[in-house]
Amino acid sequence: MMDNVHSAVRSMFAKLVVVALLLAIVATLFSGLFFLMKDSNNSKRTVKALTFRVLLSLTLIVFLVVAAGMGWIHPHSLTGR
């Protein structure tokens, strides 16, 4: 019984981390767009924002691989079976 509770908590934690990382990726994407449109040509803020977005994306990929390996998330088939 307790294993089911711990499994559900781990699964919910993994989902929250994924959603938080996705929101952060979208936020940095739009901040990069904003800096691209508003800053001068010599500004490095656009490059920094997009670099941070790439790092967040890599973090998300690594987290998904680790979470799947640890059994925190389970892939499902696309056929519905």
C-alpha positions as CSV (number, residue, x, y, z in Angstrom):
1,M,0.0,0.0,0.0
2,M,2.8,2.5,0.9
3,D,4.6,1.6,-2.3
4,N,1.6,2.8,-4.3
5,V,1.6,6.0,-2.4
6,H,5.3,6.6,-2.9
7,S,5.0,5.7,-6.5
8,A,2.1,8.2,-7.0
9,V,4.1,10.9,-5.2
10,R,7.2,10.3,-7.4
11,S,5.0,10.3,-10.5
12,M,3.3,13.6,-9.6
13,F,6.7,15.1,-8.7
14,A,8.1,14.1,-12.1
15,K,5.1,15.6,-13.9
16,L,5.4,18.9,-11.9
17,V,9.1,19.1,-12.8
18,V,8.4,18.5,-16.5
19,V,5.6,21.2,-16.5
20,A,7.9,23.7,-14.7
21,L,10.7,23.1,-17.1
22,L,8.4,23.5,-20.1
23,L,7.0,26.7,-18.7
24,A,10.5,28.0,-18.1
25,I,11.5,27.1,-21.7
26,V,8.6,29.0,-23.1
27,A,9.3,32.0,-20.9
28,T,12.9,32.1,-22.0
29,L,11.9,31.7,-25.6
30,F,9.7,34.8,-25.3
31,S,12.2,36.8,-23.4
32,G,14.7,36.1,-26.1
33,L,12.2,37.3,-28.7
34,F,11.6,40.4,-26.6
35,F,15.3,41.2,-26.3
36,L,15.7,40.6,-30.0
37,M,13.1,43.2,-30.8
38,K,13.9,45.8,-28.2
39,D,17.6,45.8,-27.5
40,S,20.4,47.4,-29.5
41,N,22.6,45.5,-31.9
42,N,25.4,45.2,-29.3
43,S,23.3,43.6,-26.6
44,K,24.1,40.0,-25.6
45,R,20.8,39.4,-23.7
46,T,19.2,37.6,-26.6
47,V,22.1,35.2,-26.9
48,K,22.1,34.6,-23.1
49,A,18.3,34.0,-23.1
50,L,18.5,31.5,-25.9
51,T,21.5,29.8,-24.4
52,F,19.6,29.4,-21.1
53,R,16.7,28.0,-23.1
54,V,18.9,25.4,-24.7
55,L,20.3,24.4,-21.3
56,L,16.8,24.1,-19.9
57,S,15.8,21.9,-22.8
58,L,18.8,19.6,-22.2
59,T,17.9,19.5,-18.6
60,L,14.4,18.4,-19.5
61,I,15.7,15.7,-21.8
62,V,18.1,14.4,-19.1
63,F,15.4,14.5,-16.5
64,L,13.0,12.5,-18.7
65,V,15.6,9.8,-19.4
66,V,16.4,9.5,-15.7
67,A,12.8,9.6,-14.6
68,A,11.9,6.8,-17.1
69,G,15.0,4.8,-16.0
70,M,14.0,5.2,-12.3
71,G,10.4,4.2,-13.0
72,W,8.9,7.6,-12.0
73,I,7.2,7.9,-15.4
74,H,6.0,5.2,-17.7
75,P,5.7,5.6,-21.5
76,H,2.4,4.4,-23.0
77,S,1.7,3.1,-26.5
78,L,0.1,5.3,-29.1
79,T,-2.4,2.6,-30.2
80,G,-4.4,2.8,-26.9
81,R,-3.9,-0.8,-25.9
